[in-house]
């Protein structure tokens, strides 16, 4: 049986390797770029956060988040790590559950996938975008950019999403599946930087800190996140900001991002900390009242927002002044101006409607023999390895199902 896979990214390579577990299956990957796994190479800042050992269906979003469940249950993080170990990849796990290659480079992940597929006799055709695909009788007919045609018994669409256009994000998968009658939701950037009023973020450009974040409109909390944020000249980046970005891209105008800058301490604890500092180091300048708790650039910015003179001595700060500082630390408010776009996004929120696919096999309910996996579908995960886990889980499920090997899956 000839299985064609359009897209040589994470889910496409997982599908190809899985289908080729039977030597009766001929497998060909069609990749539009000059090399496979190009987008994979930039994940996790080039380190490739390939999964999260805590991943569960609760970490995923879309019109029907439960759609991700069967693939994740059948091929979860531990199965993924055993699979990669069988391909020769050595990994390490951080306390957060995030898993990286021991080499700390995404190239190791891309290499083991490519080399394993080549060793198993899978074919990779790079720089060969598929312009159109249709089903004629019981065969799929694929058309290349110069009008060349390829025929397949099974077809897996693994083109990825619109995010990360500079490294391979495309909309071709949506278009190919629309041609087969599948619908597509609205597309939005996710796991992307937040644009805010930069009056207060610009002085802290490049500084990182842990924070609790909420997205609010008129006092109502729309979403919440916790994690590292980095201040920029346009707003916020970092995992904490990324986790809020999906809701931010949907929220529209009139929203505020609120940061709790000492998330492990409540307001009373913060005031007590500063009062002790005042008692013990009364001749310190006010700009040093948060030294030892926060980066100096954050401390200075907080004092400016609280309207406390930097040069004032601690002995001169009243209890009311300490409360003003604590209020800013507990609610550091930044008016939201949206997010950066698809070029900067790590993931696409939205995609091909999952109602048209069987979650137990990734096969189309409309076109027998047609499968889809990965980011092209309306499934996206939180920041921290969850989206690559979906790529491995859905890709492996699609590849085994297309190859008639589903019983081999855990």
KEKE-3310 file (N, C-alpha, C; in steps of 0.2 Angstrom, whole numbers, plus 5000, padded with zeros to 4 digits):
npx = (5004:5003:5007:5004:5011:5008:5018:5032:5035:5034:5023:5020:5032:5032:5020:5024:5035:5028:5019:5027:5032:5027:5034:5027:5021:5023:5030:5029:5035:5030:5038:5037:5048:5066:5071:5067:5057:5060:5053:5053:5065:5067:5059:5056:5066:5076:5080:5071:5058:5051:5041:5029:5029:5018:5007:4990:4973:4967:4975:4973:4965:4952:4937:4932:4939:4940:4943:4956:4959:4958:4970:4980:4979:4982:4995:5004:5015:5025:5025:5029:5042:5048:5047:5055:5067:5069:5073:5085:5087:5092:5086:5082:5073:5065:5061:5049:5042:5044:5052:5068:5080:5095:5106:5102:5098:5088:5091:5095:5084:5077:5086:5086:5073:5073:5084:5080:5069:5074:5082:5073:5068:5059:5053:5058:5053:5059:5057:5046:5031:5014:5002:4988:4976:4966:4952:4951:4941:4946:4959:4971:4975:4988:4995:5009:5020:5024:5014:5016:5011:5006:5001:4992:4987:4983:4981:4989:4987:4998:5002:5004:5002:4997:5005:5022:5027:5039:5047:5041:5027:5011:4996:4992:4988:4975:4968:4969:4962:4950:4946:4942:4930:4930:4927:4934:4939:4940:4956:4969:4983:4993:5002:5011:5018:5013:5006:5006:5002:5017:5023:5027:5033:5044:5056:5060:5065:5070:5072:5068:5055:5046:5029:5011:4998:4983:4970:4959:4943:4934:4934:4931:4938:4946:4955:4969:4986:5002:5019:5036:5039:5045:5050:5047:5050:5038:5029:5025:5033:5038:5035:5023:5016:5014:5005:4994:4990:4982:4969:4970:4971:4958:4951:4948:4946:4949:4954:4964:4980:4985:4998:5005:5018:5026:5022:5022:5019:5007:4998:4999:5010:5020:5020:5024:5037:5043:5042:5050:5062:5063:5064:5076:5086:5086:5092:5093:5091:5075:5074:5080:5072:5066:5076:5084:5072:5067:5072:5082:5078:5064:5060:5063:5054:5042:5042:5041:5028:5021:5022:5033:5047:5063:5075:5071:5073:5072:5067:5059:5047:5030:5018:5007:5014:5021:5010:5005:5015:5014:5002:5004:5013:5005:4995:5000:4996:4993:4987:4980:4985:4983:4990:5006:5009:5005:5018:5026:5021:5020:5011:4996:4980:4964:4958:4956:4940:4937:4926:4924:4932:4938:4942:4948:4956:4960:4955:4947:4929:4922:4929:4935:4951:4958:4967:4971:4983:4991:4995:4987:4974:4960:4966:4975:4988:4994:5008:5024:5028:5017:5011:5020:5019:5006:5008:5016:5007:4995:5001:5007:4996:4988:4997:4999:4985:4982:4991:4986:4990:4985:4983:4996:4998:5001)
npy = (4994:5011:5025:5042:5057:5073:5085:5088:5089:5088:5080:5074:5067:5058:5051:5045:5037:5028:5022:5015:5005:4993:4984:4982:4993:5007:5022:5039:5055:5072:5087:5104:5113:5115:5106:5094:5096:5109:5119:5113:5114:5126:5126:5129:5138:5133:5122:5112:5108:5093:5086:5085:5078:5079:5080:5080:5078:5089:5100:5105:5114:5120:5119:5107:5101:5088:5080:5077:5068:5053:5050:5055:5047:5034:5036:5043:5054:5046:5035:5041:5045:5032:5028:5038:5035:5022:5026:5031:5043:5053:5059:5072:5076:5091:5098:5103:5095:5096:5090:5088:5086:5078:5083:5096:5103:5105:5100:5087:5080:5081:5075:5061:5057:5059:5051:5039:5036:5036:5025:5015:5014:5024:5037:5053:5068:5083:5101:5100:5105:5101:5105:5102:5090:5076:5064:5050:5037:5024:5029:5042:5057:5067:5083:5091:5106:5108:5102:5089:5072:5061:5046:5038:5026:5029:5045:5057:5072:5083:5096:5106:5122:5140:5147:5154:5158:5162:5151:5141:5140:5138:5139:5129:5116:5118:5123:5112:5102:5108:5107:5094:5095:5098:5108:5124:5132:5149:5157:5160:5168:5159:5156:5167:5183:5196:5212:5227:5243:5252:5260:5257:5245:5246:5252:5241:5232:5217:5211:5197:5189:5179:5178:5180:5180:5189:5191:5203:5211:5225:5222:5209:5193:5185:5176:5166:5165:5158:5160:5162:5179:5190:5207:5218:5230:5232:5225:5211:5195:5177:5162:5163:5174:5169:5158:5166:5171:5165:5167:5181:5184:5182:5191:5205:5223:5234:5227:5222:5217:5210:5209:5200:5203:5198:5184:5174:5179:5187:5203:5207:5201:5206:5220:5218:5213:5224:5233:5228:5229:5243:5245:5239:5244:5258:5270:5267:5270:5273:5266:5254:5246:5235:5227:5212:5205:5208:5211:5226:5235:5232:5235:5249:5254:5250:5258:5271:5270:5269:5282:5285:5294:5290:5293:5295:5292:5276:5277:5288:5284:5281:5271:5271:5274:5262:5253:5258:5254:5241:5239:5241:5231:5220:5222:5225:5234:5233:5240:5231:5228:5219:5205:5199:5194:5180:5177:5178:5169:5153:5143:5139:5144:5136:5129:5115:5108:5097:5089:5083:5072:5056:5053:5042:5037:5047:5047:5054:5058:5060:5057:5042:5034:5046:5056:5067:5076:5083:5101:5106:5103:5108:5109:5114:5117:5121:5131:5123:5110:5104:5105:5099:5086:5083:5083:5071:5061:5062:5061:5048:5040:5043:5038:5024:5020:5023:5014:5002:4996:4998:4990:4989:5000:5007)
npz = (5000:4996:5004:5005:5012:5016:5021:5031:5044:5062:5066:5053:5051:5062:5058:5046:5050:5058:5050:5041:5049:5045:5032:5021:5018:5007:5009:5007:5010:5007:5006:5007:5009:5009:5017:5029:5045:5048:5055:5068:5072:5078:5089:5107:5109:5100:5108:5109:5116:5118:5124:5138:5153:5161:5153:5148:5142:5147:5145:5132:5119:5109:5098:5101:5114:5119:5109:5107:5116:5114:5106:5114:5125:5120:5115:5125:5135:5141:5132:5121:5125:5126:5113:5106:5113:5107:5095:5097:5103:5117:5132:5144:5159:5166:5182:5180:5172:5159:5144:5136:5123:5128:5122:5121:5110:5096:5084:5086:5088:5076:5068:5073:5069:5055:5051:5055:5047:5035:5036:5037:5025:5021:5010:5006:4999:4996:4994:4986:4985:4987:4976:4974:4978:4976:4976:4966:4962:4971:4974:4978:4970:4968:4965:4959:4959:4946:4939:4939:4943:4957:4964:4976:4989:5002:5011:5020:5028:5035:5036:5045:5054:5052:5060:5063:5051:5045:5047:5041:5043:5036:5025:5017:5021:5026:5015:5006:5013:5014:5001:5000:5007:5020:5034:5041:5056:5062:5062:5073:5081:5093:5109:5109:5109:5120:5116:5124:5133:5133:5141:5154:5153:5144:5151:5158:5149:5143:5156:5166:5176:5188:5188:5192:5181:5175:5163:5160:5159:5163:5176:5176:5176:5163:5159:5166:5171:5175:5177:5170:5164:5152:5150:5137:5124:5118:5125:5133:5134:5135:5144:5153:5148:5135:5138:5141:5129:5120:5124:5124:5111:5107:5114:5111:5111:5125:5136:5150:5156:5171:5182:5195:5205:5215:5217:5226:5238:5249:5250:5263:5268:5259:5263:5277:5274:5268:5279:5288:5282:5282:5296:5299:5290:5290:5284:5271:5253:5245:5233:5235:5243:5239:5235:5234:5233:5220:5203:5201:5191:5190:5203:5203:5193:5199:5210:5204:5198:5210:5214:5223:5229:5222:5229:5242:5260:5269:5282:5281:5274:5275:5283:5274:5262:5260:5258:5246:5238:5239:5233:5220:5217:5218:5209:5195:5182:5164:5150:5137:5120:5111:5102:5095:5078:5066:5061:5072:5081:5090:5088:5080:5084:5082:5067:5055:5056:5069:5070:5059:5058:5064:5080:5085:5075:5067:5054:5040:5041:5030:5019:5015:5019:5019:5030:5044:5054:5069:5069:5059:5062:5073:5086:5100:5111:5128:5133:5134:5129:5126:5113:5104:5109:5105:5092:5090:5096:5088:5075:5075:5078:5066:5056:5060:5059:5045:5039:5042:5055:5068:5079:5084:5092:5108)
capx = (5000:5007:5004:5007:5011:5010:5021:5038:5036:5034:5017:5021:5038:5029:5016:5028:5039:5023:5016:5033:5033:5026:5037:5022:5018:5027:5028:5033:5034:5031:5039:5038:5054:5072:5073:5061:5058:5063:5050:5054:5072:5066:5055:5060:5072:5081:5082:5066:5054:5048:5035:5029:5027:5012:5002:4984:4968:4965:4980:4972:4960:4949:4930:4931:4946:4940:4945:4963:4960:4960:4977:4985:4979:4985:5002:5005:5022:5029:5025:5033:5049:5051:5048:5061:5073:5070:5076:5092:5087:5093:5082:5082:5067:5066:5056:5042:5039:5047:5057:5072:5085:5101:5111:5100:5097:5082:5094:5096:5077:5076:5091:5084:5067:5075:5088:5076:5064:5078:5084:5067:5066:5054:5056:5057:5054:5059:5056:5041:5025:5008:4997:4981:4975:4959:4951:4947:4939:4949:4965:4972:4979:4992:4998:5015:5020:5025:5009:5018:5006:5008:4995:4992:4981:4981:4984:4989:4988:5001:5005:5005:4997:4999:5010:5029:5028:5046:5051:5037:5020:5008:4989:4990:4984:4968:4966:4969:4956:4943:4944:4939:4924:4931:4927:4939:4937:4944:4963:4972:4990:4993:5009:5014:5020:5007:5007:5003:5005:5024:5026:5030:5038:5051:5061:5062:5066:5075:5071:5063:5053:5040:5023:5004:4995:4976:4968:4953:4939:4929:4934:4930:4944:4944:4959:4974:4992:5007:5025:5040:5038:5050:5047:5050:5049:5031:5024:5027:5035:5039:5029:5017:5013:5011:4999:4988:4990:4976:4963:4971:4970:4951:4947:4946:4948:4946:4956:4970:4984:4987:5003:5006:5025:5028:5016:5022:5018:5001:4999:5001:5017:5024:5021:5029:5044:5046:5042:5056:5068:5063:5066:5083:5090:5082:5095:5093:5086:5068:5075:5083:5067:5064:5082:5084:5066:5065:5077:5082:5074:5057:5059:5063:5048:5036:5042:5038:5021:5018:5024:5037:5053:5068:5080:5069:5076:5067:5064:5054:5042:5025:5014:5003:5018:5022:5004:5005:5020:5012:4996:5007:5016:4999:4991:5004:4991:4995:4982:4982:4984:4983:4996:5010:5005:5007:5025:5030:5017:5023:5006:4990:4973:4959:4961:4951:4936:4938:4920:4925:4937:4937:4947:4951:4960:4962:4953:4941:4923:4919:4933:4939:4958:4961:4969:4975:4986:4995:4993:4982:4967:4958:4968:4981:4990:4997:5015:5028:5029:5011:5009:5024:5016:5000:5010:5018:5002:4991:5004:5008:4989:4986:5001:4997:4979:4983:4995:4983:4994:4983:4984:5002:4999:4999)
capy = (5000:5017:5030:5049:5061:5080:5089:5084:5092:5084:5075:5071:5062:5053:5047:5042:5032:5023:5018:5011:4999:4987:4985:4981:5000:5011:5029:5045:5062:5077:5093:5110:5117:5112:5101:5092:5097:5115:5122:5109:5116:5133:5125:5129:5142:5129:5117:5107:5105:5089:5084:5087:5072:5080:5081:5077:5081:5096:5105:5107:5119:5120:5119:5101:5099:5081:5076:5075:5062:5046:5050:5056:5041:5029:5037:5048:5056:5040:5031:5045:5045:5026:5028:5041:5031:5017:5029:5033:5050:5053:5065:5074:5079:5096:5097:5106:5090:5098:5086:5091:5081:5078:5088:5103:5106:5102:5096:5080:5077:5081:5070:5054:5056:5059:5045:5032:5036:5034:5018:5011:5014:5029:5042:5060:5073:5090:5106:5098:5107:5098:5111:5100:5083:5074:5057:5047:5030:5022:5032:5049:5060:5073:5087:5095:5113:5109:5098:5082:5069:5056:5042:5035:5023:5033:5051:5060:5079:5085:5102:5111:5128:5146:5150:5153:5158:5163:5145:5135:5140:5139:5138:5125:5111:5120:5123:5105:5099:5112:5104:5088:5096:5099:5115:5127:5138:5155:5155:5165:5166:5157:5155:5173:5189:5201:5219:5231:5249:5250:5265:5254:5239:5248:5253:5235:5228:5211:5208:5192:5187:5175:5182:5177:5185:5188:5195:5206:5217:5228:5219:5201:5189:5181:5170:5167:5160:5158:5158:5168:5184:5195:5213:5221:5237:5232:5222:5205:5188:5172:5157:5166:5178:5164:5155:5170:5174:5162:5171:5188:5185:5182:5196:5211:5229:5235:5222:5224:5212:5212:5205:5200:5203:5194:5179:5169:5183:5191:5210:5208:5198:5211:5225:5216:5213:5231:5237:5225:5232:5250:5245:5237:5248:5265:5275:5265:5274:5269:5262:5248:5243:5228:5223:5205:5202:5209:5215:5233:5238:5231:5239:5256:5255:5250:5264:5276:5269:5271:5289:5286:5296:5285:5295:5295:5287:5272:5280:5293:5281:5280:5264:5272:5273:5255:5250:5260:5250:5234:5238:5241:5224:5215:5223:5229:5234:5235:5239:5226:5231:5213:5201:5199:5190:5173:5176:5177:5164:5146:5139:5142:5142:5135:5125:5111:5106:5090:5085:5079:5066:5051:5054:5035:5035:5053:5047:5058:5055:5062:5054:5036:5034:5053:5057:5073:5076:5089:5108:5108:5102:5113:5107:5118:5115:5126:5131:5118:5104:5100:5105:5094:5080:5082:5081:5064:5057:5062:5058:5041:5037:5043:5033:5017:5018:5023:5008:4995:4994:5001:4986:4989:5006:5006)
capz = (5000:4995:5009:5004:5018:5014:5027:5034:5051:5068:5065:5047:5052:5066:5054:5041:5054:5061:5044:5039:5053:5041:5026:5016:5016:5004:5012:5004:5013:5002:5010:5002:5010:5006:5022:5034:5052:5049:5061:5074:5074:5082:5095:5113:5107:5097:5112:5107:5122:5114:5127:5145:5156:5164:5148:5148:5138:5150:5143:5125:5117:5102:5098:5105:5117:5120:5103:5108:5121:5112:5103:5120:5130:5117:5114:5129:5135:5142:5126:5117:5127:5125:5106:5105:5115:5102:5089:5098:5107:5124:5134:5151:5161:5171:5187:5178:5168:5152:5142:5131:5121:5132:5118:5122:5103:5092:5078:5088:5087:5069:5065:5074:5065:5048:5049:5056:5042:5029:5037:5036:5018:5019:5005:5008:4993:4999:4989:4982:4988:4983:4974:4974:4980:4975:4976:4960:4963:4977:4974:4979:4965:4971:4959:4961:4957:4939:4935:4940:4948:4961:4965:4983:4992:5008:5011:5027:5028:5041:5034:5051:5054:5049:5064:5062:5043:5043:5047:5037:5044:5029:5026:5012:5024:5027:5008:5004:5017:5012:4994:5002:5010:5027:5036:5045:5060:5062:5064:5077:5084:5100:5111:5105:5113:5121:5115:5129:5134:5134:5146:5160:5151:5141:5156:5161:5143:5144:5163:5167:5183:5189:5189:5191:5177:5173:5158:5163:5156:5167:5183:5176:5174:5157:5159:5171:5170:5180:5174:5169:5159:5151:5148:5131:5122:5115:5130:5137:5131:5140:5145:5157:5143:5130:5141:5141:5123:5116:5126:5122:5104:5106:5119:5108:5114:5132:5141:5154:5159:5177:5185:5202:5204:5220:5217:5232:5244:5248:5252:5270:5268:5256:5268:5282:5272:5267:5285:5292:5279:5284:5302:5299:5286:5289:5280:5263:5249:5244:5227:5238:5248:5236:5234:5237:5231:5213:5199:5202:5186:5192:5209:5202:5190:5204:5214:5200:5198:5216:5216:5229:5226:5223:5234:5249:5264:5271:5288:5279:5271:5280:5282:5268:5256:5259:5255:5239:5234:5239:5229:5213:5216:5218:5203:5190:5176:5158:5145:5131:5113:5106:5102:5089:5073:5065:5060:5079:5085:5090:5087:5078:5088:5077:5061:5052:5061:5071:5070:5052:5059:5069:5085:5087:5070:5063:5048:5039:5041:5024:5013:5017:5017:5021:5037:5046:5061:5070:5070:5054:5065:5078:5093:5102:5118:5132:5133:5139:5126:5124:5106:5101:5111:5101:5085:5090:5097:5082:5069:5076:5077:5059:5052:5061:5056:5038:5037:5045:5060:5074:5085:5087:5096:5115)
cpx = (5004:5003:5008:5006:5013:5012:5026:5040:5035:5029:5018:5027:5035:5024:5019:5032:5034:5021:5021:5035:5031:5029:5033:5019:5024:5025:5033:5030:5035:5032:5040:5044:5060:5074:5067:5062:5061:5060:5051:5061:5072:5062:5059:5066:5078:5083:5077:5063:5049:5042:5035:5026:5020:5006:4996:4979:4966:4969:4979:4966:4957:4941:4928:4937:4946:4943:4952:4964:4962:4968:4982:4985:4982:4992:5003:5013:5026:5030:5030:5040:5052:5052:5054:5067:5075:5074:5083:5092:5087:5090:5084:5075:5068:5061:5049:5038:5041:5052:5061:5077:5091:5106:5109:5099:5092:5085:5094:5089:5075:5080:5088:5078:5069:5079:5085:5072:5068:5080:5079:5064:5060:5057:5054:5058:5054:5059:5051:5034:5019:5003:4990:4981:4967:4958:4948:4947:4942:4956:4965:4977:4982:4995:5003:5015:5021:5020:5011:5012:5009:5001:4996:4986:4978:4984:4983:4991:4991:5005:5007:5000:5000:5004:5017:5030:5035:5050:5046:5030:5016:5000:4987:4986:4977:4965:4965:4963:4950:4941:4941:4932:4924:4930:4933:4937:4941:4951:4966:4979:4989:5000:5013:5014:5014:5010:5003:5005:5012:5027:5030:5035:5044:5056:5064:5064:5072:5075:5066:5061:5047:5034:5016:5001:4987:4975:4961:4950:4934:4929:4933:4936:4942:4949:4965:4980:4997:5014:5030:5038:5044:5047:5051:5048:5042:5027:5028:5028:5036:5033:5023:5013:5010:5005:4993:4986:4984:4970:4964:4969:4962:4947:4945:4949:4945:4949:4963:4974:4987:4992:5004:5014:5029:5023:5016:5020:5011:5003:5002:5009:5022:5025:5025:5036:5047:5046:5048:5062:5069:5066:5074:5088:5087:5085:5096:5089:5080:5069:5078:5078:5065:5070:5082:5077:5065:5071:5076:5078:5067:5056:5059:5056:5042:5036:5039:5031:5017:5019:5028:5044:5059:5073:5078:5072:5070:5063:5059:5047:5036:5022:5010:5007:5020:5016:5003:5009:5017:5006:4999:5010:5010:4995:4995:5000:4994:4990:4984:4980:4984:4989:5000:5006:5008:5015:5029:5027:5020:5017:5000:4984:4968:4962:4955:4947:4936:4932:4920:4929:4936:4943:4951:4956:4963:4960:4947:4934:4919:4923:4937:4946:4961:4961:4972:4977:4990:4992:4987:4975:4966:4960:4975:4982:4993:5005:5019:5029:5023:5009:5013:5021:5010:5002:5012:5012:4997:4994:5005:5001:4987:4991:5000:4990:4979:4986:4992:4987:4991:4983:4991:5003:4997:4992)
cpy = (5006:5023:5037:5053:5068:5084:5085:5087:5086:5078:5071:5065:5056:5048:5043:5036:5026:5019:5013:5006:4993:4988:4984:4988:5004:5018:5034:5052:5067:5084:5099:5114:5112:5106:5100:5095:5104:5119:5119:5112:5122:5132:5126:5133:5138:5123:5111:5104:5100:5086:5087:5081:5072:5081:5077:5081:5088:5101:5107:5111:5117:5119:5112:5098:5091:5077:5074:5069:5056:5045:5050:5050:5035:5030:5043:5050:5050:5036:5035:5045:5038:5025:5032:5038:5025:5019:5032:5040:5049:5059:5066:5077:5085:5095:5099:5100:5091:5093:5089:5085:5083:5083:5095:5106:5102:5098:5089:5076:5076:5076:5063:5052:5055:5052:5039:5031:5033:5027:5013:5011:5019:5034:5049:5064:5080:5095:5104:5099:5104:5104:5109:5093:5082:5066:5055:5040:5029:5024:5039:5051:5066:5076:5091:5102:5114:5104:5091:5079:5063:5052:5038:5032:5026:5040:5054:5067:5081:5091:5107:5117:5134:5149:5149:5153:5159:5156:5139:5135:5142:5137:5133:5119:5112:5120:5116:5101:5102:5109:5097:5088:5097:5107:5117:5132:5144:5154:5161:5163:5165:5156:5161:5178:5193:5208:5223:5238:5248:5256:5262:5248:5241:5249:5247:5230:5223:5208:5203:5191:5183:5179:5178:5183:5184:5193:5197:5211:5219:5224:5211:5198:5184:5175:5172:5163:5162:5156:5164:5172:5188:5201:5215:5228:5238:5229:5217:5199:5183:5167:5159:5170:5174:5161:5159:5172:5171:5166:5179:5189:5185:5188:5202:5217:5229:5231:5225:5217:5214:5207:5206:5198:5199:5189:5175:5173:5187:5198:5211:5206:5203:5217:5224:5216:5220:5235:5234:5228:5240:5250:5244:5241:5255:5270:5273:5270:5270:5265:5255:5244:5236:5224:5217:5201:5202:5212:5222:5237:5238:5236:5247:5258:5255:5256:5270:5276:5271:5278:5290:5288:5291:5287:5296:5290:5282:5274:5285:5290:5279:5273:5265:5271:5266:5251:5252:5256:5243:5233:5238:5234:5219:5216:5228:5229:5237:5234:5235:5229:5225:5209:5202:5194:5183:5172:5175:5171:5157:5141:5142:5139:5142:5131:5121:5108:5099:5086:5081:5073:5062:5051:5047:5033:5041:5052:5051:5055:5056:5058:5048:5036:5041:5054:5064:5072:5082:5096:5110:5107:5107:5110:5111:5117:5121:5126:5126:5111:5100:5100:5100:5087:5078:5080:5074:5060:5056:5059:5051:5037:5037:5038:5026:5015:5018:5016:5002:4992:4996:4997:4986:4995:5004:5008)
cpz = (5000:5000:5008:5010:5016:5021:5030:5041:5056:5067:5059:5048:5056:5062:5049:5044:5056:5055:5041:5043:5050:5034:5020:5014:5013:5007:5009:5008:5008:5006:5005:5003:5008:5011:5026:5041:5053:5055:5068:5076:5078:5088:5102:5113:5105:5102:5111:5113:5119:5117:5134:5148:5160:5159:5149:5144:5140:5148:5135:5124:5110:5103:5102:5108:5118:5114:5103:5112:5119:5110:5109:5124:5127:5116:5118:5130:5137:5136:5121:5118:5125:5117:5104:5107:5110:5096:5090:5102:5114:5127:5142:5153:5166:5176:5185:5174:5160:5150:5136:5129:5126:5129:5119:5115:5099:5086:5080:5087:5080:5066:5066:5070:5058:5046:5050:5050:5036:5030:5036:5029:5016:5014:5007:5001:4996:4993:4984:4985:4983:4982:4975:4976:4979:4975:4970:4961:4970:4978:4975:4973:4968:4965:4962:4958:4949:4935:4936:4944:4951:4963:4972:4985:4998:5008:5018:5026:5035:5039:5039:5050:5051:5054:5062:5054:5041:5043:5044:5039:5037:5030:5021:5015:5024:5020:5005:5007:5015:5005:4995:5005:5017:5029:5041:5050:5059:5065:5068:5080:5091:5102:5108:5110:5114:5120:5120:5129:5136:5139:5151:5158:5148:5145:5159:5155:5145:5151:5163:5175:5183:5191:5189:5187:5176:5168:5160:5159:5161:5174:5182:5173:5168:5156:5164:5169:5175:5176:5173:5163:5158:5148:5142:5129:5119:5120:5134:5133:5137:5141:5148:5152:5137:5132:5141:5134:5119:5118:5124:5115:5102:5109:5115:5112:5121:5137:5144:5156:5165:5180:5192:5203:5209:5221:5223:5239:5243:5251:5259:5271:5265:5260:5274:5280:5271:5274:5289:5288:5281:5291:5303:5295:5284:5285:5272:5260:5247:5238:5229:5242:5245:5234:5237:5235:5223:5210:5200:5197:5187:5198:5207:5198:5194:5208:5210:5199:5204:5219:5222:5226:5228:5228:5241:5253:5267:5277:5287:5276:5276:5278:5275:5262:5255:5256:5248:5235:5233:5234:5221:5212:5215:5212:5198:5183:5170:5153:5139:5125:5108:5107:5095:5084:5072:5064:5067:5083:5084:5088:5084:5082:5082:5072:5058:5057:5063:5071:5064:5053:5065:5074:5087:5081:5066:5056:5046:5039:5034:5018:5016:5015:5018:5028:5038:5053:5062:5070:5065:5057:5071:5085:5094:5109:5122:5131:5137:5136:5124:5117:5102:5103:5107:5094:5085:5091:5091:5076:5070:5075:5070:5055:5053:5058:5048:5035:5040:5050:5067:5080:5088:5092:5103:5117)
residu = (UNK:UNK:UNK:UNK:UNK:UNK:UNK:UNK:UNK:UNK:UNK:UNK:UNK:UNK:UNK:UNK:UNK:UNK:UNK:UNK:UNK:UNK:UNK:UNK:UNK:UNK:UNK:UNK:UNK:UNK:UNK:UNK:UNK:UNK:UNK:UNK:UNK:UNK:UNK:UNK:UNK:UNK:UNK:UNK:UNK:UNK:UNK:UNK:UNK:UNK:UNK:UNK:UNK:UNK:UNK:UNK:UNK:UNK:UNK:UNK:UNK:UNK:UNK:UNK:UNK:UNK:UNK:UNK:UNK:UNK:UNK:UNK:UNK:UNK:UNK:UNK:UNK:UNK:UNK:UNK:UNK:UNK:UNK:UNK:UNK:UNK:UNK:UNK:UNK:UNK:UNK:UNK:UNK:UNK:UNK:UNK:UNK:UNK:UNK:UNK:UNK:UNK:UNK:UNK:UNK:UNK:UNK:UNK:UNK:UNK:UNK:UNK:UNK:UNK:UNK:UNK:UNK:UNK:UNK:UNK:UNK:UNK:UNK:UNK:UNK:UNK:UNK:UNK:UNK:UNK:UNK:UNK:UNK:UNK:UNK:UNK:UNK:UNK:UNK:UNK:UNK:UNK:UNK:UNK:UNK:UNK:UNK:UNK:UNK:UNK:UNK:UNK:UNK:UNK:UNK:UNK:UNK:UNK:UNK:UNK:UNK:UNK:UNK:UNK:UNK:UNK:UNK:UNK:UNK:UNK:UNK:UNK:UNK:UNK:UNK:UNK:UNK:UNK:UNK:UNK:UNK:UNK:UNK:UNK:UNK:UNK:UNK:UNK:UNK:UNK:UNK:UNK:UNK:UNK:UNK:UNK:UNK:UNK:UNK:UNK:UNK:UNK:UNK:UNK:UNK:UNK:UNK:UNK:UNK:UNK:UNK:UNK:UNK:UNK:UNK:UNK:UNK:UNK:UNK:UNK:UNK:UNK:UNK:UNK:UNK:UNK:UNK:UNK:UNK:UNK:UNK:UNK:UNK:UNK:UNK:UNK:UNK:UNK:UNK:UNK:UNK:UNK:UNK:UNK:UNK:UNK:UNK:UNK:UNK:UNK:UNK:UNK:UNK:UNK:UNK:UNK:UNK:UNK:UNK:UNK:UNK:UNK:UNK:UNK:UNK:UNK:UNK:UNK:UNK:UNK:UNK:UNK:UNK:UNK:UNK:UNK:UNK:UNK:UNK:UNK:UNK:UNK:UNK:UNK:UNK:UNK:UNK:UNK:UNK:UNK:UNK:UNK:UNK:UNK:UNK:UNK:UNK:UNK:UNK:UNK:UNK:UNK:UNK:UNK:UNK:UNK:UNK:UNK:UNK:UNK:UNK:UNK:UNK:UNK:UNK:UNK:UNK:UNK:UNK:UNK:UNK:UNK:UNK:UNK:UNK:UNK:UNK:UNK:UNK:UNK:UNK:UNK:UNK:UNK:UNK:UNK:UNK:UNK:UNK:UNK:UNK:UNK:UNK:UNK:UNK:UNK:UNK:UNK:UNK:UNK:UNK:UNK:UNK:UNK:UNK:UNK:UNK:UNK:UNK:UNK:UNK:UNK:UNK:UNK:UNK:UNK:UNK:UNK:UNK:UNK:UNK:UNK:UNK:UNK:UNK:UNK:UNK:UNK:UNK:UNK:UNK:UNK:UNK:UNK:UNK:UNK:UNK:UNK:UNK:UNK:UNK:UNK:UNK:UNK:UNK:UNK:UNK:UNK:UNK:UNK:UNK:UNK:UNK:UNK:UNK:UNK:UNK:UNK:UNK:UNK)
# end
